[in-house]
């Protein structure tokens, strides 16, 4: 049976580079890890993607993601965007309100584009990325496979696996931890994290409104927490409803009629009557940032490195940008004949992504704390902030570029076609 803790050792002799099974082993077959594998397709690097779940199990989650313009451009640069775009929903406006008042509308024309972002459901998104790898000669997918031990050596990494109860060993130049917020690889490597759990939990549920959502995304700030309405295909919407833990638990336990009444009160009447069409899911919200993203022969990616409050829909997009940046660094190092697992190489990835992610973490934390608040001075300050967004165009443009991912470093993949 798999061990509870990954074993880590540096005592074993390093594997001969000519005997390595791959250049890069990616542990975690979620969206971020699979995006990295897709970005390395046809790169000349041999890649093994390892996941504890089968592809079908990994894709069977109910999450819904806001996708930024930059993430779309990254997938476009990879070559998988056309397949993804046919399965997701673009939105052309963003409506931001404070307790149902003081609305700010962000329009696509303000960026000179025909959309401001997208909404994607987990299953079609991940299955499309998985399908993109099926003809990749340099990428091998191993699943369901459990990683039970990692040994870091001078010239490589030995990864102990368990598949169908049988042990297996894999040797690589570099291991990428894309195994989620509770990353066992990160913990085994002794990388500490900083952050906190919020006083809030989120309820997610899908609804079918009476009238079309007209491709508008809504973020409504209530004193108890943000309330997001994200447009989906088939004129459905996904709700992300943030509230203090006890309130969220009580809401989730209401009968269907009472829950729909509370939901409609916050949702508004702009789309008519609502029909709840999915189960309710509740999860606790947290902020987390790793003290470092890299060690010799190890790089952290996506939720293994960081996670944030869902307000603003930035979480998955941070992981997509991580994947694009890490792919860029590794391919450049390969072309220059450098060792992929060398700390000096991996630091190039960390220098850009860790500090950019700090900015997003701070932004989402600021939004939640500022708007989830009854304190009158803060109420006045945020109303002033919304007035500024409505009336001072340069400020509004900066906020819009931040929300769409167009502020900050643009990975090479996103520049290739834009």
Buried (B, 14 or more C-beta within 10 A) or exposed (E): EBEEEBEBEEEEEBBEEEEBBBBBBBBBBBBBBBBBBBBBBEBEBBBBBBBBBEBEEBBEBBBBBBBBBBBBBBBBBBBBBEBBBEBBBBBBBBBBBBBEEBEBBBEBEBBEEEBBBBBBBBBBBBBBBBEBBEEBEBBBBBBBBBBBBBBBBEBBBBBBBBEEEEEBEBBBBBBBBBBBBEBBBBBBBEBEBEBEEBBBBBBBBBBBBEEEBEBBBBBBBBEBBBBBBBBBEEBBBBBBBBBBBEBBEEBBEBEEEEBBEEBBEBBBEEBEEBEBEBEBEBEEBBBBBBEBBBBBBBBBBBBBBBBBBBBBBBBBBBBBBBBBBBBBBBBEBBEEEBBBBBEEBBBBBBBBBBEBBEEBBEBBBEBBEBBBBEEEEBBEEBBEBBEEBBEEEEEBBEBBBBBBBBBBEBBBBBEEEE
